[in-house]
Amino acid sequence: MKSYSAKLKTPFAVLGVVTGGETLQAIDFLPRDASLLAPRDALAEETRRQLQAYLAQPGFRFDLPLNPRGTPYRQRVWQVLLGIPSGATRCYGDIAEELGSAALAVGQACGANPLPLVIPCHRVLARHGLGGFMHRRDGDALDIKRWLLEHERQRPSAA
């Protein structure tokens, strides 16, 4: 069982925040009825503040010290995702072409993203549809992806 530094209520899930040292290491989507946990350290508090800012204004740009653990390939994909602005989307295949890879590999890297929202994997779509989210193609995961995309369409992005 993970040791969370905070558990924050959002409209779509409780977010479990994991900090370690001076970096944000993970954000997990927990059930809506999961117990809440006040931030236990300064970085967890700053993460809470920035997540609330994003929920209030989806164009908000996160500025947190990140430590996403993954293979060099996944790190490359996540760097591309960081460049997708709020309100915009890209296709798995287009990212794969940019990286000289395959769309399935990009999808696997998106599904393995330990810092969703901050590294916006929800902004990556299939060429002809929504695609998956959190290694799933149905249920709550896609409901969360739809919510996030709609949230970002409702308000202008920050410049």
Buried (B, 14 or more C-beta within 10 A) or exposed (E): EEEBBBBBEBEBBBBBBBBEEEEBBBBBBBEEEBEEBEBBBEBBBBBBEBBEBBBEBBBBBBEBEBBBEBEEBBEBBBEBBBEBBBBEBBBBBBBBEEBEBEBEBBBBBBBBBBBBBBBBBBBBBBEEEBBBBBEEEEEBBBEBBBBBBEBBEEBEBEE
